[in-house]
Structure formats: C-alpha cells, structure tokens
Amino acid sequence: MHIITGLLFAGLMGKKKGGLSPLMPRWSAGPLRTVHALPGRVRFVASPLEGNEKARSVLMEKLPRIEGVESVEVNPVSGSVLIRFQDDLVKPELLFAALVRLLGLEAELDKPPESVLSRELRVVGDSLNRAVHAKTGGLLDLWSAVLILLAAVGTRKLIQQGMGAFPAGFTLVWWAANDLLRGKHPK
C-alpha cells in the first residue's frame, strides 16, 4: 500500500503547470539565466545588459521580429528581459538561444563553470605564489618551492628506508624531477 501511495504522490507532484520546461537551460549563475517561465511568458536576467543601452536597443529591435513574439520588455538597470510570446509558435529555448546570440555570449557560455571554492583557492594560491616570489627575491615561486620540497622529502625517504620507500619516496622524487625538467606547472 505504501508503494502505491508513494507512486501516486510522486506522479501528482511531477505534474506541475507552468514553470520551466525540462529542456530549458537553468543557469543559476553566469552571464544569462532563466528566472521565470510560464506558457507564453519568460523572464531572463543577463548581466551584460546592466547599464548597456546599446544592447537594450538591439534586443528591442531584433527580438520582436521572431515569429510568435508578442512583446519584449528590457530593463537595462537590472538586466531583466521579459518576453511574451505565443506558446504554440515559439519555445522559450529558442528565445534563450536568440538572447545568447544577440548579446554575443556564445564564448562566455562555452567556458566551464567554476565553483566559488576553486576560484578562492586559486586566489589564495596566487597570493602565496607572490609572497614566495617576493620573499626569495624572484629566485623561487610557490610551484618550484613545492617541487623542491617534494624532491627533498622523497630523497630523504629513499635514504632512510632504501628501496623500501618505494613507491612513496621514489614517487615524490619522480614527480619533482619530471615537473622541474619539463617545466610543467600551473599558469
């Protein structure tokens, strides 16, 4: 009985009226995102629109030319674009694609998304790199210091434990030597 109730409940919860279509891109961050969609009405927010009167003019001129688009409202202060359309003639996905094209965001959307954590770790790493570079008078940067440290720890382990240090000590020396000799380090 519980399984049937669960399936019935799940079926009812899945049948929502309006909302975003399953194919509608749902960017919650980035240059363009879907904020709200109902049949015949969709709202986007585009950060490149903020304060950009030229982009507003382009959208106001070009979007109404799409068959099925009834009205377009663009707010350059908030970057909001509200489009009313005939649901049977045009889909929100097409409108999203038109906005991407008209605002020139193709290259921006091709970039892989970056988490806040990875961005902040890169900032910390860059700061540490600058500090090491400044402290050593330009002799070392963070990456070369880490590689030298790996080589030293690996060599120490090999001397202390002999070949019993394999793979830990040997691996550290190998990584350090390869990276130092090939000059591979993050940019």
Backbone as numpy.savetxt, mean C-alpha at the origin, in Angstrom:
# Nx Ny Nz CAx CAy CAz Cx Cy Cz
-30.02 -28.99 14.48 -30.83 -27.80 14.48 -29.97 -26.53 14.48
-28.85 -26.54 15.23 -27.98 -25.37 15.29 -27.33 -25.09 13.95
-27.00 -26.13 13.20 -26.36 -25.95 11.89 -27.33 -25.27 10.93
-28.59 -25.72 10.94 -29.60 -25.13 10.05 -29.84 -23.67 10.43
-29.93 -23.38 11.71 -30.12 -22.00 12.17 -28.94 -21.14 11.76
-27.73 -21.67 11.91 -26.53 -20.93 11.52 -26.50 -20.64 10.03
-26.84 -21.64 9.21 -26.85 -21.44 7.77 -27.92 -20.42 7.36
-29.09 -20.50 7.98 -30.15 -19.55 7.69 -29.74 -18.14 8.08
-29.17 -18.00 9.25 -28.72 -16.70 9.73 -27.63 -16.14 8.82
-26.66 -16.98 8.43 -25.58 -16.54 7.54 -26.13 -16.11 6.19
-27.13 -16.85 5.69 -27.73 -16.50 4.41 -28.44 -15.16 4.47
-29.15 -14.93 5.56 -29.85 -13.66 5.71 -28.89 -12.49 5.88
-27.82 -12.71 6.61 -26.84 -11.64 6.84 -26.08 -11.31 5.55
-25.92 -12.27 4.68 -25.18 -12.05 3.44 -25.97 -11.30 2.40
-27.29 -11.22 2.52 -28.13 -10.57 1.52 -28.43 -9.15 1.95
-27.45 -8.26 1.76 -27.64 -6.86 2.11 -28.08 -6.10 0.87
-28.94 -5.15 1.05 -29.33 -4.25 -0.04 -28.32 -3.12 -0.07
-27.96 -2.69 -1.27 -27.04 -1.56 -1.41 -25.63 -1.96 -1.00
-24.86 -1.01 -0.52 -23.49 -1.28 -0.11 -22.58 -1.40 -1.32
-21.38 -1.84 -1.07 -20.39 -1.99 -2.13 -20.57 -3.33 -2.82
-20.42 -3.35 -4.11 -20.50 -4.62 -4.82 -19.27 -5.44 -4.50
-19.34 -6.77 -4.63 -18.19 -7.59 -4.28 -16.97 -7.31 -5.17
-17.20 -6.76 -6.36 -16.08 -6.47 -7.26 -15.51 -5.07 -7.05
-16.20 -4.26 -6.30 -15.79 -2.87 -6.11 -14.49 -2.80 -5.31
-13.48 -2.13 -5.83 -12.24 -1.98 -5.06 -12.51 -1.24 -3.76
-11.90 -1.70 -2.68 -12.15 -1.11 -1.36 -10.85 -0.65 -0.74
-10.26 0.38 -1.30 -9.04 0.90 -0.70 -9.40 1.71 0.52
-8.80 1.38 1.64 -9.07 2.15 2.84 -7.98 3.19 3.04
-6.96 3.12 2.23 -5.90 4.13 2.25 -5.35 4.22 0.85
-4.65 5.25 0.55 -4.11 5.41 -0.79 -4.72 6.63 -1.44
-4.40 6.83 -2.70 -4.82 8.05 -3.36 -6.31 8.10 -3.70
-6.96 6.95 -3.84 -8.36 6.92 -4.20 -9.05 5.80 -3.44
-10.17 6.10 -2.84 -10.88 5.04 -2.12 -12.38 5.23 -2.28
-13.07 4.11 -2.22 -14.51 4.10 -2.27 -15.03 4.33 -0.86
-15.86 5.32 -0.69 -16.38 5.63 0.63 -17.77 5.04 0.81
-18.58 5.15 -0.22 -19.97 4.73 -0.09 -20.52 4.39 -1.47
-21.30 3.32 -1.55 -21.92 2.97 -2.83 -23.31 2.40 -2.58
-24.26 2.91 -3.33 -25.63 2.41 -3.35 -25.99 2.27 -4.83
-27.01 1.52 -5.13 -27.42 1.46 -6.54 -27.71 2.87 -7.07
-27.00 3.25 -8.10 -27.21 4.56 -8.71 -26.46 5.71 -8.07
-25.64 5.43 -7.06 -24.94 6.51 -6.37 -23.66 5.96 -5.76
-22.54 6.64 -5.99 -21.27 6.22 -5.40 -20.45 7.45 -5.04
-19.75 7.36 -3.90 -18.90 8.46 -3.46 -17.47 7.94 -3.31
-16.55 8.70 -3.88 -15.13 8.39 -3.78 -14.44 9.55 -3.07
-13.29 9.26 -2.49 -12.41 10.31 -1.97 -11.06 10.11 -2.64
-10.57 11.19 -3.23 -9.29 11.17 -3.95 -8.40 12.25 -3.38
-7.34 11.86 -2.70 -6.44 12.85 -2.11 -5.80 13.78 -3.13
-5.51 13.33 -4.38 -4.95 14.27 -5.35 -5.91 15.40 -5.75
-7.18 15.26 -5.41 -8.17 16.29 -5.73 -8.14 17.46 -4.75
-7.64 17.21 -3.55 -7.68 18.23 -2.50 -6.92 19.48 -2.91
-7.65 20.56 -3.02 -7.05 21.84 -3.40 -6.65 21.93 -4.86
-7.10 21.01 -5.68 -6.69 20.96 -7.08 -7.89 21.33 -7.97
-8.00 22.58 -8.28 -9.13 23.07 -9.07 -9.06 22.57 -10.52
-7.86 22.38 -11.04 -7.71 21.88 -12.41 -8.27 20.45 -12.52
-7.94 19.59 -11.56 -8.45 18.22 -11.57 -9.97 18.22 -11.44
-10.50 19.13 -10.62 -11.95 19.25 -10.46 -12.59 19.58 -11.80
-12.00 20.51 -12.53 -12.54 20.90 -13.84 -12.54 19.74 -14.81
-11.45 18.97 -14.82 -11.36 17.82 -15.71 -12.46 16.81 -15.39
-12.66 16.52 -14.11 -13.69 15.57 -13.72 -15.09 16.07 -14.07
-15.33 17.35 -13.82 -16.65 17.92 -14.11 -16.93 17.94 -15.61
-15.88 18.01 -16.42 -16.06 18.03 -17.87 -16.20 16.62 -18.44
-15.35 15.68 -17.98 -15.27 14.36 -18.61 -16.25 13.32 -18.05
-16.46 13.29 -16.74 -17.32 12.24 -16.17 -18.76 12.28 -16.68
-19.38 13.45 -16.83 -20.76 13.46 -17.33 -20.89 12.93 -18.77
-19.80 12.85 -19.50 -19.84 12.32 -20.86 -20.03 10.81 -20.91
-19.79 10.13 -19.79 -19.96 8.68 -19.73 -21.46 8.38 -19.78
-21.85 7.50 -20.70 -23.26 7.16 -20.84 -23.79 6.56 -19.53
-24.86 7.11 -19.04 -25.47 6.62 -17.81 -25.17 7.48 -16.60
-24.18 8.37 -16.69 -23.86 9.26 -15.57 -24.84 10.42 -15.59
-25.56 10.59 -14.49 -26.58 11.63 -14.40 -26.03 12.94 -13.83
-25.21 12.84 -12.78 -24.65 14.06 -12.20 -23.33 13.74 -11.49
-22.51 14.77 -11.39 -21.20 14.66 -10.74 -21.03 15.86 -9.83
-20.67 15.61 -8.58 -20.36 16.69 -7.64 -18.95 16.45 -7.14
-18.09 17.46 -7.29 -16.70 17.35 -6.86 -16.43 18.43 -5.83
-15.88 18.04 -4.69 -15.52 18.98 -3.65 -13.99 18.98 -3.52
-13.32 20.00 -4.08 -11.86 20.00 -4.03 -11.29 20.24 -2.63
-12.11 20.70 -1.70 -11.64 20.91 -0.33 -11.42 19.56 0.35
-12.41 18.67 0.23 -12.32 17.36 0.88 -11.82 16.26 -0.05
-11.77 16.52 -1.35 -11.36 15.50 -2.30 -12.47 14.51 -2.61
-13.70 14.87 -2.30 -14.85 13.98 -2.47 -15.44 14.10 -3.87
-15.83 12.95 -4.43 -16.50 12.92 -5.73 -17.76 12.08 -5.57
-18.92 12.71 -5.77 -20.19 12.02 -5.70 -20.73 11.89 -7.12
-21.02 10.66 -7.52 -21.52 10.42 -8.87 -22.87 9.71 -8.76
-23.87 10.30 -9.42 -25.18 9.64 -9.54 -25.26 9.11 -10.96
-25.74 7.87 -11.08 -25.73 7.21 -12.38 -26.90 6.25 -12.51
-27.16 5.85 -13.74 -28.20 4.85 -13.99 -27.56 3.48 -13.81
-28.04 2.76 -12.82 -27.44 1.49 -12.43 -27.43 0.45 -13.54
-28.42 0.53 -14.43 -28.49 -0.46 -15.51 -27.55 -0.13 -16.67
-27.04 1.09 -16.76 -26.17 1.49 -17.86 -24.68 1.52 -17.49
-24.37 1.83 -16.27 -22.96 1.96 -15.86 -22.78 1.35 -14.48
-21.61 0.75 -14.27 -21.29 0.11 -12.99 -20.29 0.98 -12.23
-20.31 0.91 -10.89 -19.37 1.70 -10.10 -17.91 1.38 -10.42
-17.63 0.14 -10.82 -16.26 -0.24 -11.16 -15.74 0.58 -12.34
-16.60 0.83 -13.31 -16.22 1.65 -14.47 -15.95 3.08 -14.02
-16.76 3.58 -13.12 -16.56 4.95 -12.63 -15.25 5.06 -11.85
-14.94 4.01 -11.06 -13.68 3.99 -10.34 -12.51 4.04 -11.33
-12.59 3.20 -12.36 -11.54 3.16 -13.38 -11.42 4.50 -14.10
-12.55 5.15 -14.39 -12.53 6.45 -15.04 -11.83 7.49 -14.17
-12.12 7.46 -12.87 -11.46 8.39 -11.95 -9.95 8.15 -11.91
-9.56 6.89 -11.85 -8.13 6.57 -11.84 -7.47 7.14 -13.08
-8.10 6.93 -14.22 -7.54 7.39 -15.50 -7.50 8.92 -15.58
-8.60 9.57 -15.22 -8.68 11.03 -15.34 -7.75 11.74 -14.37
-7.52 11.14 -13.21 -6.63 11.77 -12.22 -5.17 11.33 -12.40
-4.93 10.41 -13.35 -3.56 9.95 -13.61 -2.96 9.16 -12.46
-3.77 8.27 -11.87 -3.32 7.53 -10.69 -2.88 6.10 -11.00
-2.73 5.75 -12.28 -2.38 4.38 -12.63 -1.08 3.94 -11.95
-0.05 4.76 -12.05 1.25 4.41 -11.46 1.16 4.33 -9.94
0.37 5.21 -9.35 0.22 5.22 -7.90 -0.45 3.95 -7.40
-1.44 3.45 -8.14 -2.15 2.25 -7.73 -1.34 0.98 -7.97
-0.35 1.06 -8.86 0.51 -0.10 -9.12 1.50 -0.34 -8.00
1.75 0.68 -7.21 2.69 0.52 -6.09 2.11 -0.43 -5.07
2.93 -1.35 -4.55 2.40 -2.24 -3.52 2.09 -1.46 -2.24
1.05 -1.85 -1.55 0.72 -1.14 -0.31 1.81 -1.33 0.74
1.98 -0.32 1.57 3.01 -0.37 2.60 2.36 -0.19 3.96
2.71 -1.07 4.88 2.13 -0.97 6.21 2.80 0.17 6.98
2.10 0.66 7.97 2.63 1.72 8.82 3.89 1.22 9.54
3.85 -0.03 10.00 4.99 -0.58 10.72 6.24 -0.63 9.85
6.12 -1.12 8.61 7.31 -1.19 7.76 7.83 0.21 7.42
6.91 1.17 7.22 7.34 2.54 6.94 8.09 3.12 8.13
7.57 2.91 9.34 8.22 3.44 10.54 9.55 2.74 10.80
9.62 1.43 10.56 10.89 0.72 10.73 11.94 1.25 9.75
11.52 1.58 8.53 12.45 2.14 7.56 12.96 3.50 8.03
12.07 4.31 8.61 12.47 5.63 9.13 13.48 5.46 10.26
13.22 4.51 11.16 14.15 4.25 12.27 15.48 3.77 11.71
15.43 2.84 10.74 16.66 2.33 10.13 17.45 3.44 9.45
16.77 4.32 8.73 17.45 5.45 8.08 18.10 6.37 9.11
17.40 6.59 10.23 17.96 7.45 11.28 19.20 6.81 11.90
19.11 5.51 12.18 20.28 4.80 12.72 21.43 4.81 11.72
21.12 4.63 10.45 22.15 4.65 9.42 22.86 6.00 9.40
22.10 7.08 9.47 22.70 8.42 9.48 23.56 8.64 10.74
23.07 8.12 11.87 23.82 8.28 13.12 25.14 7.53 13.07
25.13 6.29 12.58 26.36 5.50 12.47 27.30 6.18 11.48
26.77 6.64 10.36 27.60 7.31 9.35 28.24 8.57 9.93
27.46 9.35 10.66 28.00 10.59 11.25 29.01 10.28 12.35
28.71 9.28 13.19 29.59 8.94 14.32 30.94 8.41 13.86
30.94 7.67 12.73 32.20 7.10 12.22 32.87 8.01 11.20
32.34 9.20 11.02 32.94 10.14 10.08 32.84 9.66 8.64
31.81 8.90 8.33 31.61 8.42 6.96 32.32 7.11 6.66
33.04 6.56 7.65 33.77 5.31 7.43 32.82 4.13 7.28
31.76 4.09 8.07 30.79 2.99 8.05 29.38 3.54 7.94
28.52 2.71 7.41 27.09 2.97 7.55 26.50 1.81 8.35
25.23 1.86 8.65 24.62 0.84 9.49 24.75 -0.55 8.88
24.51 -0.66 7.59 24.52 -1.97 6.94 25.92 -2.60 6.98
26.94 -1.82 6.66 28.29 -2.38 6.70 28.71 -2.71 8.13
28.27 -1.92 9.11 28.57 -2.23 10.52 27.92 -3.54 10.94
26.68 -3.76 10.52 25.99 -5.02 10.84 26.71 -6.20 10.18
27.12 -6.02 8.93 27.83 -7.11 8.24 29.16 -7.43 8.91
29.88 -6.41 9.33 31.15 -6.64 10.03 30.89 -7.34 11.36
29.85 -6.93 12.06 29.47 -7.58 13.32 29.11 -9.05 13.08
28.33 -9.34 12.04 27.99 -10.73 11.71 29.25 -11.55 11.42
30.16 -10.97 10.66 31.40 -11.68 10.34 32.22 -11.94 11.60
32.30 -10.96 12.49 33.07 -11.12 13.73 32.45 -12.19 14.63
31.13 -12.14 14.81 30.45 -13.14 15.65 30.59 -14.53 15.04
30.45 -14.61 13.73 30.59 -15.91 13.06 31.99 -16.46 13.18
32.99 -15.61 12.99 34.38 -16.05 13.12 34.67 -16.50 14.55
34.18 -15.76 15.52 34.36 -16.13 16.93 33.74 -17.49 17.22
32.54 -17.72 16.72 31.89 -19.01 16.93 32.68 -20.14 16.27
33.20 -19.90 15.08 33.99 -20.93 14.40 35.26 -21.26 15.19
35.91 -20.22 15.74 37.14 -20.45 16.52 36.82 -21.19 17.81
35.74 -20.79 18.50 35.38 -21.42 19.78 34.87 -22.84 19.60
34.04 -23.06 18.62 33.37 -24.34 18.50 33.89 -25.19 17.34
34.81 -24.67 16.58 35.31 -25.41 15.43 34.20 -25.62 14.42
34.28 -26.73 13.72 33.25 -27.01 12.73 31.92 -27.37 13.39
31.92 -27.55 14.72 30.67 -27.78 15.44 29.77 -26.55 15.39
30.35 -25.40 15.05 29.57 -24.18 14.94 28.73 -24.18 13.67
29.00 -25.14 12.82 28.23 -25.23 11.58 26.78 -25.57 11.91
25.78 -24.91 11.42 25.82 -23.87 10.40 25.83 -22.44 10.95
25.58 -22.23 12.24 25.38 -20.87 12.74 26.58 -19.96 12.48
27.76 -20.32 12.95 28.92 -19.45 12.76 29.31 -19.35 11.30
29.33 -20.47 10.63 29.69 -20.49 9.22 28.69 -19.68 8.40
27.42 -19.79 8.73 26.38 -19.06 8.00 26.56 -17.56 8.17
26.86 -17.12 9.40 27.06 -15.69 9.63 28.24 -15.16 8.82
29.33 -15.90 8.81 30.50 -15.48 8.03 30.15 -15.45 6.55
29.43 -16.47 6.09 29.07 -16.57 4.68 28.20 -15.39 4.26
27.18 -15.07 5.07 26.32 -13.94 4.74 27.12 -12.64 4.69
27.95 -12.45 5.68 28.73 -11.21 5.75 29.68 -11.09 4.55
30.38 -12.18 4.26 31.34 -12.15 3.15 30.63 -11.91 1.82
29.54 -12.63 1.58 28.81 -12.44 0.33 28.30 -11.02 0.17
27.72 -10.49 1.20 27.16 -9.14 1.10 28.25 -8.09 0.98
29.34 -8.26 1.69 30.44 -7.29 1.59 31.09 -7.34 0.21
31.32 -8.55 -0.29 32.00 -8.68 -1.58 31.12 -8.27 -2.74
29.84 -8.53 -2.64 28.94 -8.19 -3.76 28.36 -6.79 -3.62
28.51 -6.19 -2.46 27.99 -4.83 -2.27 26.48 -4.77 -2.22
25.84 -5.87 -1.84 24.38 -5.87 -1.78 23.94 -5.40 -0.40
23.21 -4.33 -0.41 22.59 -3.85 0.82 21.38 -3.03 0.44
20.42 -2.92 1.36 19.18 -2.18 1.05 19.47 -0.72 0.73
18.71 -0.20 -0.17 18.89 1.21 -0.55 17.77 2.02 -0.01
